[in-house]
Amino acid sequence: MHDNCYKQLVLKKDILLLQGPVGPFFKHFADYLISKGASVFKINFHYGEQFFFKSKESTLYRGSVEEWHNYLIKILHQKQIKQVFMIGKHKIYHQIAVELCNKLNIQVFVFEEGYIRSGYITIEENGVNGDTSLPKDPNIYFQWNNQGYLEPPESTTLNIAARYFNHWKYYYLYSWGLFISQWLIPNYRHHLPAKGWRNFFKWNKFFWKLPFVTLFPFAKEKNSLWTYRNINKYYIAILQINTDSAVTQYSQYAHMEEFIHDTIKSFADNAPKDTKLMIKHHPFDRGIHCYKAYIENLTQQYGIKDRVLYLIDIHLNMAFENSRGCLVINSTAGFAALSHQIPTIALSPQAIYNLPGLTNQCSLDEFWRKNEAPDQVLLAKFRSYLVYHTQMRGCFYGGVICDFHRKFIFEE
């Protein structure tokens, strides 16, 4: 029996915020910290961040990456920083900051979207995903005493459509700030490979499509009907955003094309001939990447063009319920598939839920015929352990009241 919904993190009074989630989340977090008597300083790196967090206790860094190390040392000493918070540990500025903080014994906490979607935020010390401190031994979860443990209640203030609108709005404003920063802050180096103007136009293509897709979900309804006509006759492969650090830093794949190729080839060679393959595009990669031509060429090459469906919009829960198996690299959608008792294979060894008893530990070629459903006792134990140690109720884009008061306590 646990006295609290979460394992609480102990905060100190002198805190530095680096790059945070797109939108006002870090401003809300700072307001909470200040209300508890903490001293908070924020470093912005471009006008997209500055738009959401501008105060007398923030600054806009205009120097180069090469100058960043010495600049940060001065800030850490001047402000007597004891803890640093960020999102995206592997961004170039954050890599330097993490290395420096480790040398100076300054704690680093990393935020990320929730391992469990939706309604959760991830917060871990020293890193998330492949850098998590979560154990890889299933026996630790079996021994976890979750008797009487209840997940924290969700305090929802906005529906899903409104949260999507906030997401769209924040990224749209952020992209404008990032767009003008390429001239006003020429030294800034973004973590994405494309230049600022290319990202700007790609993101805007996505932003203007999203509201229409949300309001008029015709394709989603049509694709959902396909799952009913093919109950237990298809596998679902989940694509991730090409530049997602979960892929680039914590998997063996350099880009989605490699995963798509491996999946289609293995399916063609090994899957039962009466089965089909659904390839699910990531909704926030809409308008940025499109794999339609690549998939059509592969399916024609392997002679399975009529057995593969590539789509973006679908009720994902329904797609899981009607499928016979799920393939992911390390997407959080894999955890959702396990929750639907769907046989799942995670091709990245570093996926947090890639454990014996949860995911299939066989090879990809074997998965199509030897897939096994997850152990439901282990899954329940793993979920409660995960929430208790790494999660917090909340949402970066509003609509869910963040559980700051439950997750954090201040040092006496």
N, C-alpha and C positions, 0 to 999 in steps of 0.2 A: 504494500500500500504506500503510495507516494503522497506527500503533503502538498506538492505543487505540480502544476501542469508541465513545467519545464525544469530542466537543470539550469539554475540561474547563473548568469555571467556577472562577475563582479567588476564594476566600473570604477575607475579612478577619476580624479577631478580635472585633469588637464588632458584634453582630447583633441586630436587632429583628424579632420575629415579630408580625404583626397577625392578622387573621382567616384561619384556615386551613381545610382540608377538614374536613368533619364526621367526628369520630372522633379517635383518638389519633395520627394521622400526624405532626402538628407536635410532639407530645411525643417521638416516636421521633427525629424530625429534630433536635430540640434536644439530646437525649441524645447523638446522634452528634457534633454540633458541640462540645458540652462535653467529650466524650472526646478531642477533638483540640485542646483548650486554648482554645476560643473562649469569649467571654462572651456569654451569650444572655439577652435580656429579652423577655417576652411580654405583650402587652396583650390582655385578654379584654374582650368587650363585653356579654356576657349569660351567664346560668348554663348555657346549653347548651354554650358554649365552656369555661366554668370547670370543668364536670364532667370534661372530658378533659385539661385542662392547669391544674393548680393547684400552684404551688410558690412558694418564697420569691422566685424570680426572675420572678414574674408579678404582674400587678395587674388589678383589675376596674374598667374605666372607667365611671363613673356620670354623667358630665356630659352636656351637650347637644351636639348637632351644632355649634351656634354656638360652643361653648367648646373644641371639639376641636382646632382649629388651634393655639391658644396652649398648650394642654396638651401637644400633641405636640412643639412646639418645645422645651419644657422637658425632656421625656424625651430627645429627640435630643441635646441639649447635655449633660445630666447623665450620660447613659450613653455619650457620645462615639460614637454610632452611626455606622457606616460603610456598612452594608448593611441593607436591609429586605426581608422576604419576606412574601408574601400569596397568597391565592387570590381572584380576582374583582376586577380592577382598577377596575371601574366601580361598586362599592359606594360609598355616599356618604362613608363614613369614609376609604376608600382613595383616592377621587378627590382629597380634600383632602391626604392623605398624599403621593400621587404628585407633585402640584403643588409641595408644600413641599420634598420631597426633590430634585426637579429644580433648584430654586433654590439648594439647599445642596450640590449635587454629591454627593448620597448615592445610591448605586446601589439600584435597585429590581428585584427578581426576582419573577416571577409564576408560580405553579404552576397547573396545570389538568389535568383528566383527559387521558389520552394521546391524541394525534392518531391513534395506532394503537392499536386495541383488540384483545384485552385484554393486560394485562401490562406496559403502559408508563404513565409519568407524563410530562407536559410541564412543562418549566421553561425560561423565556426571560427575558432581561433586557428590561425596559420594557413587556412585554405579550405577550399571546398572541392567537390567532385573527386578527382584523383589525388588531391592533397588532403582529403578528409582524415580525421582521426578515428572514424568508425571502424570497428574490428571486422576482419574478413573470415573469422571462425564462426560458423553457424552455431556451435555449441554455446557460445557466449550469449546469443539471443535466446536459445532454448532455456538457459538458466536465468534469463532476465525475469524478475518478479513483477509482472504487470497485473497481478490480481488487484482488482478494485481501481485500476488506473483508468481515468476518463480523459479523453482528449479535450483540450480547451474549447469552449463554445465559440462559434464564429459570430462576430457582430457585423452583419452586412448592412451597409448603408446605400449601396447602389446595385442594380441588377447587372447581369453580364454585359448587356448591350452598352450600358453607360460606362462600364469599365473599359470596354473596347474603344469607346469614343475618347475617354481620357488618354488611353494609350496612344491613339492616333494623334490627338491634340498635342501631347507632350513631345512626341517624336517629331512632329511637324515643326514646332517652335524650336526644338533642339537642333534640327537639321538646318534651319535658317541661320542660327547662331554659328553653327559649325561651318556653314558655307561662307559667311563673311569673314570668319577667322583666318581663312587661308591667305587673305590679304592683310588683315589688321594684326594678326599674330603669325607671321610667316614661319617662325621657328617651331610651331606646334607640330608634333608628329602623332598622327592618329594611329590606332592599333589595327585598323582595317587596311588592306593593301591598296585599294583604289584611292585615287586622289579625291579631294574634297568635293569638287564639282560633280564627279561621277557618282559618288555616294549620294549627293544631294538629289540629283535627278532620278536615281534609282529609288530612293526612299520616297520621293514625292509621287512616283508612279504607284507605289504600294499604298501610300496614305490616301490617295484619291479613290482607289478601288475599294478600300476596306469598308467605308460607311455603306456603300451600295450593296456589297456582299452581305453585310450584317443585316441590313434592312430588308433585302430581297433574296432570301436563301433558297432560290429555286434549284441551283445545282446541288446543294446539300441534300435537299429532299429527294431529288432524282437518284443521287448516288446511294442514299440510304435504302431506297427501294431495291437497288441492285444487291445489297447485302442480304435482303430477305429472299431474293430469288436464288441466292447461292449459299444458303445457310450450311455451315460446316464443310464448304467446298473450296474455301480460299484461305490463303495466308496473307497477312498484312505486314508490309515492310515500311517502317517509319523513317522518313528522311529528316535530317536536322539542318539548321542554317549552316551554310558552307563555312562561315567564319566563326562559328561557335567555338569557344575555347574548349568546351567539352569534347569536341572533335579534334581540333588542331593541337591541343595540348595533352589530352587524355585518351587518345586512341591511336591505332596504327594507321588510320586513314588520313590522307592529306586533304581529300575533298570528297564530296558526295558521289562523284562519278565512279570512284573506286568501289564504294559500297554497292552502288547500283549494279555495276558490272559483276561483282562477286555474287550478288544475290540472284540476278537473272541467270547467269551461267549455271550456278548450282541448282536452281529451280528446274531449269531445262533438263539437266542431266540426271536429277535424283528424285524429284517430286512425283507423286502418283499422277498419271496422265489425265485423270479426270478432275484435277484440282486447278485452281487459278491463283494468280498473284495480284494483290492490290498494292500499289506503291503510293504512299501517302505523302504528298508534298507538305512542307512546313507552312502554316498559314502566314507567318510573318516574313517568309521568303518570297511571297507573292510579288511578281513584277521585278524582282531582283535577279533571281535565277529561274530558268525554265529548262527542264530535262526532257521535254516531250520528244524532240527530234532524236536525242541521244538514246532514249528508251526504245523508240520505234526502230531505230537502226539495229539495236541489240536484239530485240525480239524477232526481227526479221532474220537476222543472222543465225539465231538459234532455233528458228522455226516454231516460235510460240506466240506469234503476234496476237492470235485470238484468245490467248489465255492470260494476258497481262492488262491490267487497268491502272492507269496513272491519273491521279486526281488530287485536288486541293481541298475541296469542301465536302465534309461529311460529318455526321454525328458520330464522333469517335467512339463513344461508349457503345453505341449500337454496332459499330463496325467490329469492336472487340467481341461483343457478345455472340455475334453470328460467325466469327472466324474459327479456324482450327489451329491457329498458331500466329505468333508475332515475332518479327525480327527487328532488332534495333542495334545501333552502335552502343550508345549509352544514354539515350534520351529518357527524360522523366516519364515519357509515355510508356516506356517499358514497365515501370512500376504500376501504372494504371492498368496495363494489360494483365499483370500478375493479380491485381485486385479483382479482375473479372475471371480469375481462375483459368486463364488462357496459357497454354504452353508457350514459353518465351525463351528466346536465345539472345543474349547480349554479346555482341562480337568484340567489344572492348573489355579486357580483363579488369579495367579500372572502374567500370560501372558500379556504383555503390551497392546495388541490389544483386550484383552478379555473384551469387552464393550457391553452393551445392544445396539442393533442396528447394531453391526458389527458381533459378533459371536452369535451363538445360545445359549441361556441361559437355555435351558431345560436340562434334565438329559440325560446321554448317551443312556439309553434304549429308550427314547422318540425321540432321534435325527434321527433315521433311517426313521421315517415316518412323522415327524413334522418339518423337516429342512427348514430354511428360508434363502434366499440370503441376503447379507449385504446391508445396506442403502448406496447408492452410494454417496450421498451428504455428509453424515457423514464420509465415507471412504476418500473422497478427502480432507476434512477439517483435518481429523486426520493425513493423510500422510504429508500435508504441515506443520502442527504444529510439527510433529515428526522430519522432516528434519530440520526445523528452530531451534528447541531447542536442539536436541541431535545428529544430524548427521554432517558428514564432508565428502566431496568427497575424495576418496582415497582407497587404498588397502594395506594390510599388506605385500602382496607378490609381489608388483610391478605391473606395467602395467597401473596404474592410478596415475596421478600427484596429490599429496595430497594438499588439500586446506588450508595449514597452515596459509597463509597470509590472507585468508578471515575469518577463524574461530577464530583466536587469535589476541588480541591487547595487548600491554604492558602498564603496569601501568606508569603513568607520573612521 
